[in-house]
């Protein structure tokens, strides 16, 4: 029996924090080419540091290691600071958001304002260890912490499976 035949739906409230924003930013950055490239470049810098030790002046070996560390740690620190600043600057992000997910799509509401995202408007749905990300475009997503979903995750997964093509859904 399909989900839409029985009128399956789920409702939940989400209150984000700055770490939720940071986790989204890290996932978004490191699942893309920029993040992968930065890790490869950092690894190459560390490898060059080890490989050149004893063959070039010690300053160059140290510089390779420093560049590797800067590349490896700069992006996460930058993303953390930007996420924290964005979260603190936005009153809307700090307030609870109510979700209703049914056969029509995602419906969100917050203090009288509401928005609808139909299933065919969802770019993709991804689950990570701690979040479900519902992308409305390549860069914009609803962030749903799994810790606040509790038992509703199974229902959400069933609804997504019934309405989204497999290639747009990466739910564990």
C-alpha positions in Angstrom: 0.0 0.0 0.0 1.4 3.4 -1.0 1.7 6.3 1.5 -0.6 8.6 -0.4 -3.3 6.0 -0.4 -3.6 6.1 3.4 -3.2 9.8 3.8 0.1 9.5 5.7 1.4 12.7 7.2 3.7 13.9 9.9 4.1 17.1 11.9 6.9 18.3 14.1 8.5 21.5 15.5 12.1 22.4 15.0 14.3 24.9 16.8 17.7 25.4 15.2 20.9 26.3 16.9 24.2 27.6 15.6 25.7 24.1 15.5 22.9 22.9 13.2 23.8 25.7 10.9 27.5 24.8 11.1 26.8 21.1 10.4 24.8 22.1 7.3 27.6 24.4 6.1 30.2 21.7 6.6 28.2 19.1 4.8 27.4 21.5 1.9 31.1 22.6 1.6 32.8 19.2 2.0 30.4 17.2 -0.1 31.1 19.5 -3.1 34.2 19.9 -5.2 35.7 22.8 -3.2 35.8 20.8 0.0 37.2 17.7 -1.6 39.8 19.8 -3.4 40.9 21.6 -0.2 41.4 18.2 1.5 43.5 17.0 -1.4 45.6 20.1 -1.5 46.2 20.0 2.3 47.3 16.3 1.9 49.6 17.2 -0.9 51.1 20.0 1.3 51.7 17.6 4.2 53.2 15.0 1.8 55.5 17.6 0.3 56.6 18.6 3.8 57.5 15.0 4.6 59.0 14.3 1.3 61.2 17.4 1.2 62.5 17.0 4.8 66.3 16.9 4.6 66.4 17.8 0.9 65.5 21.5 1.0 66.0 24.2 3.6 64.0 23.5 6.7 62.0 26.7 6.2 60.4 25.3 3.1 59.5 22.0 4.8 57.9 24.0 7.6 56.0 26.3 5.1 54.6 23.2 3.4 53.3 21.9 6.7 51.9 25.3 7.7 50.1 25.7 4.4 48.6 22.3 4.8 47.4 23.1 8.3 46.0 26.5 7.1 44.1 24.9 4.3 42.8 22.0 6.4 41.6 24.2 9.3 40.8 27.5 7.7 37.5 26.4 6.0 36.0 24.7 9.0 36.8 27.7 11.3 35.6 30.1 8.7 32.3 28.2 8.3 31.9 28.0 12.1 32.3 31.7 12.5 30.0 32.5 9.6 27.3 30.1 10.8 27.4 31.5 14.3 27.3 35.1 13.1 24.4 34.3 10.7 22.5 32.5 13.4 22.9 35.3 15.9 22.0 38.0 13.4 18.7 36.3 12.4 15.8 36.4 14.7 13.9 34.2 12.3 16.4 31.3 12.5 16.2 31.3 16.3 12.5 30.9 16.5 10.7 27.5 16.3 9.5 26.3 12.9 6.5 24.0 12.5 6.6 21.4 9.7 3.8 19.4 8.2 4.7 16.8 5.6 2.0 15.1 3.7 1.2 13.8 0.2 1.4 17.4 -1.2 4.8 18.2 0.1 6.4 20.2 2.9 4.4 22.9 4.6 6.2 25.2 7.1 4.8 27.9 9.4 6.2 30.3 11.9 4.3 32.9 13.8 1.5 33.4 11.2 3.7 33.1 8.1 3.7 30.0 6.0 5.3 28.5 3.0 4.7 25.4 0.9 7.3 23.2 -1.0 5.6 20.7 -3.2 7.3 17.3 -3.8 8.2 18.2 -7.3 9.9 21.4 -6.0 12.3 19.5 -3.9 15.8 19.5 -5.4 17.0 16.6 -3.2 16.7 15.2 0.3 19.8 14.1 2.2 20.2 12.6 5.6 23.5 12.9 7.5 24.3 11.4 10.9 22.6 14.3 12.7 20.3 16.0 10.1 17.9 15.7 7.3 18.4 18.3 4.7 15.6 19.2 2.3 17.0 21.2 -0.5 14.8 23.5 -2.5 17.7 24.4 -4.7 21.4 23.5 -5.1 22.3 25.8 -2.1 19.2 26.3 0.0 17.8 23.7 2.4 15.5 23.2 5.3 17.7 21.9 8.1 15.9 19.3 10.3 17.9 18.0 13.2 17.3 14.3 13.7 17.4 14.7 17.5 14.2 16.8 17.2 12.5 14.4 14.7 12.5 11.4 17.0 10.1 8.7 15.7 8.9 10.9 12.8 12.0 10.1 10.8 10.5 6.8 9.6 7.3 8.5 8.4 9.3 11.2 6.7 11.4 8.7 4.9 8.3 6.7 3.7 6.7 9.9 2.4 9.8 10.9 0.6 10.2 7.4 -0.9 6.7 7.6 -2.2 7.0 11.0 -3.8 10.6 11.6 -4.8 12.6 9.8 -7.6 15.4 7.7 -6.1 18.2 9.9 -7.6 16.9 12.9 -5.6 16.7 11.0 -2.3 19.7 10.0 -0.1 18.1 9.0 3.2 19.7 6.4 5.4 
